[in-house]
């Protein structure tokens, strides 16, 4: 999942009175991972990480992240479309 605005994650964390270490513990990641997320060094993260952060901050995940289609899924979709086009011809 792509991070929409790293600063927004930081604002929500502070509003909930969590330190980076607190949030890291709650989502089972390192404080360094939370730091990297908040300063924009991690622009794409796993779905489980994104959902855990959103849940612990009590924010809808759509406000913090956007779903990113994986490259393998995109290429598979393209292959299916080509096959369907060839079959229809």
Backbone as CSV, one residue per row, in Angstrom:
resi,resn,N_x,N_y,N_z,CA_x,CA_y,CA_z,C_x,C_y,C_z
1,UNK,0.833,-1.164,0.000,0.000,0.000,0.000,0.888,1.241,0.000
2,UNK,0.426,2.267,-0.675,1.191,3.511,-0.736,0.757,4.462,0.371
3,UNK,1.724,5.144,0.932,1.463,6.133,1.969,1.029,7.427,1.285
4,UNK,-0.130,7.949,1.659,-0.614,9.193,1.061,0.174,10.397,1.561
5,UNK,0.244,10.561,2.877,0.924,11.701,3.481,1.593,11.239,4.779
6,UNK,2.894,11.061,4.758,3.591,10.581,5.958,3.370,11.470,7.181
7,UNK,3.276,12.767,6.971,3.081,13.694,8.091,1.732,13.470,8.772
8,UNK,0.748,13.019,8.023,-0.574,12.761,8.599,-0.509,11.604,9.593
9,UNK,0.306,10.608,9.297,0.477,9.483,10.225,1.072,9.996,11.536
10,UNK,2.065,10.856,11.418,2.688,11.436,12.610,1.675,12.249,13.421
11,UNK,0.872,13.076,12.728,-0.132,13.883,13.429,-1.133,13.012,14.176
12,UNK,-1.612,11.950,13.510,-2.565,11.053,14.167,-1.928,10.346,15.364
13,UNK,-0.674,9.935,15.203,0.018,9.262,16.316,0.124,10.190,17.520
14,UNK,0.519,11.433,17.271,0.659,12.393,18.370,-0.695,12.722,18.991
15,UNK,-1.725,12.800,18.170,-3.066,13.079,18.682,-3.541,11.967,19.616
16,UNK,-3.092,10.746,19.355,-3.448,9.602,20.208,-2.497,9.441,21.388
17,UNK,-1.535,10.364,21.494,-0.556,10.364,22.598,0.310,9.105,22.624
18,UNK,0.672,8.635,21.427,1.587,7.503,21.305,2.971,8.034,20.943
19,UNK,4.000,7.441,21.501,5.349,7.686,21.001,5.549,6.763,19.806
20,UNK,6.621,6.987,19.066,6.935,6.066,17.966,7.149,4.662,18.521
21,UNK,7.778,4.585,19.671,8.032,3.286,20.295,6.719,2.594,20.682
22,UNK,5.756,3.360,21.214,4.449,2.802,21.572,3.758,2.209,20.348
23,UNK,3.699,3.005,19.283,3.026,2.536,18.067,3.748,1.331,17.481
24,UNK,5.061,1.374,17.498,5.843,0.247,16.987,5.505,-1.036,17.741
25,UNK,5.416,-0.936,19.046,5.072,-2.102,19.862,3.678,-2.622,19.498
26,UNK,2.731,-1.715,19.332,1.351,-2.103,19.039,1.187,-2.766,17.672
27,UNK,2.015,-2.363,16.713,1.909,-2.945,15.369,3.004,-3.971,15.083
28,UNK,3.771,-4.288,16.127,4.820,-5.312,16.034,5.878,-5.012,14.977
29,UNK,6.324,-3.771,14.987,7.407,-3.328,14.122,8.421,-2.586,14.991
30,UNK,9.509,-2.153,14.400,10.523,-1.412,15.151,10.182,0.078,15.165
31,UNK,10.767,0.771,16.131,10.604,2.221,16.188,11.201,2.846,14.940
32,UNK,12.256,2.248,14.427,12.899,2.735,13.212,11.939,2.659,12.019
33,UNK,11.133,1.607,11.962,10.150,1.471,10.876,9.091,2.566,10.956
34,UNK,8.649,2.896,12.163,7.668,3.958,12.344,8.271,5.305,11.951
35,UNK,9.508,5.534,12.371,10.213,6.763,11.992,10.291,6.883,10.469
36,UNK,10.734,5.811,9.817,10.871,5.824,8.354,9.527,6.070,7.675
37,UNK,8.471,5.520,8.227,7.127,5.723,7.696,6.721,7.192,7.809
38,UNK,6.993,7.798,8.944,6.579,9.178,9.200,7.390,10.230,8.444
39,UNK,8.619,9.935,8.121,9.434,10.915,7.393,9.435,10.678,5.883
40,UNK,8.703,9.656,5.442,8.559,9.416,4.013,9.607,8.526,3.392
41,UNK,10.420,7.879,4.203,11.416,6.954,3.661,10.781,5.645,3.218
42,UNK,9.655,5.315,3.807,8.873,4.142,3.382,7.643,4.661,2.652
43,UNK,7.650,4.631,1.350,6.507,5.124,0.580,5.504,4.013,0.290
44,UNK,5.980,2.780,0.254,5.107,1.632,0.008,5.351,0.621,1.120
45,UNK,4.267,0.155,1.735,4.389,-0.806,2.827,3.422,-1.952,2.596
46,UNK,3.595,-3.013,3.355,2.722,-4.173,3.215,1.316,-3.842,3.703
47,UNK,0.366,-4.588,3.192,-1.026,-4.368,3.567,-1.241,-4.597,5.060
48,UNK,-0.626,-5.639,5.609,-0.833,-5.915,7.032,-0.252,-4.809,7.911
49,UNK,0.882,-4.239,7.519,1.477,-3.126,8.261,0.561,-1.906,8.202
50,UNK,0.077,-1.572,7.015,-0.804,-0.416,6.832,-2.086,-0.561,7.642
51,UNK,-2.695,-1.728,7.570,-3.945,-1.948,8.296,-3.732,-1.908,9.803
52,UNK,-2.603,-2.418,10.265,-2.298,-2.398,11.695,-2.100,-0.964,12.189
53,UNK,-1.381,-0.158,11.419,-1.162,1.237,11.803,-2.502,1.972,11.861
54,UNK,-3.297,1.825,10.823,-4.599,2.511,10.776,-5.491,2.062,11.935
55,UNK,-5.510,0.771,12.218,-6.354,0.257,13.293,-5.904,0.794,14.649
56,UNK,-4.598,0.807,14.907,-4.093,1.279,16.199,-4.274,2.783,16.368
57,UNK,-4.302,3.514,15.250,-4.548,4.953,15.335,-6.042,5.269,15.277
58,UNK,-6.847,4.231,15.061,-8.300,4.364,14.977,-8.712,5.339,13.870
59,UNK,-8.116,5.109,12.700,-8.362,5.938,11.521,-8.668,4.992,10.361
60,UNK,-9.648,5.324,9.506,-9.873,4.479,8.327,-8.595,4.409,7.475
61,UNK,-8.236,3.221,7.032,-6.975,3.062,6.298,-6.938,3.906,5.034
62,UNK,-8.114,4.169,4.449,-8.177,4.957,3.219,-7.701,6.396,3.430
63,UNK,-7.752,6.871,4.674,-7.303,8.232,4.961,-5.775,8.334,4.951
64,UNK,-5.101,7.232,5.279,-3.647,7.248,5.382,-2.935,6.594,4.204
65,UNK,-3.607,5.625,3.579,-2.953,4.817,2.550,-3.850,4.659,1.327
66,UNK,-3.234,4.304,0.220,-4.005,3.938,-0.956,-3.512,2.588,-1.449
67,UNK,-4.454,1.797,-1.889,-4.102,0.453,-2.354,-3.236,0.572,-3.600
68,UNK,-2.180,-0.193,-3.637,-1.270,-0.198,-4.782,-1.347,-1.559,-5.437
69,UNK,-1.705,-1.587,-6.702,-1.776,-2.856,-7.420,-0.364,-3.362,-7.634
70,UNK,-0.157,-4.597,-7.282,1.187,-5.160,-7.438,1.514,-5.327,-8.914
71,UNK,2.804,-5.299,-9.231,3.235,-5.423,-10.618,2.846,-6.777,-11.197
72,UNK,2.945,-7.820,-10.396,2.606,-9.148,-10.898,1.118,-9.231,-11.217
73,UNK,0.293,-8.589,-10.385,-1.139,-8.583,-10.638,-1.444,-7.769,-11.889
74,UNK,-0.761,-6.646,-12.072,-0.980,-5.813,-13.243,-0.607,-6.566,-14.522
75,UNK,0.522,-7.273,-14.506,0.926,-8.014,-15.692,-0.012,-9.186,-15.949
76,UNK,-0.523,-9.801,-14.885,-1.469,-10.889,-15.046,-2.778,-10.369,-15.657
77,UNK,-3.233,-9.208,-15.211,-4.449,-8.607,-15.755,-4.266,-8.299,-17.233
78,UNK,-3.122,-7.768,-17.596,-2.825,-7.466,-18.992,-2.820,-8.746,-19.821
79,UNK,-2.220,-9.802,-19.311,-2.178,-11.080,-20.034,-3.575,-11.646,-20.233
80,UNK,-4.429,-11.523,-19.233,-5.805,-12.018,-19.347,-6.558,-11.224,-20.414
81,UNK,-6.365,-9.919,-20.437,-7.031,-9.075,-21.454,-6.571,-9.445,-22.857
82,UNK,-5.281,-9.675,-23.035,-4.754,-10.054,-24.353,-5.350,-11.387,-24.805
83,UNK,-5.401,-12.332,-23.872,-5.961,-13.652,-24.193,-7.425,-13.525,-24.584
84,UNK,-8.180,-12.707,-23.851,-9.597,-12.515,-24.157,-9.768,-11.845,-25.515
85,UNK,-8.902,-10.898,-25.850,-8.967,-10.209,-27.142,-8.667,-11.184,-28.273
86,UNK,-7.662,-12.021,-28.080,-7.298,-13.008,-29.109,-8.413,-14.041,-29.271
87,UNK,-9.027,-14.443,-28.199,-10.098,-15.434,-28.270,-11.329,-14.864,-28.960
88,UNK,-11.576,-13.576,-28.789,-12.749,-12.947,-29.399,-12.550,-12.713,-30.887
89,UNK,-11.309,-12.644,-31.337,-11.027,-12.346,-32.753,-11.248,-13.504,-33.666
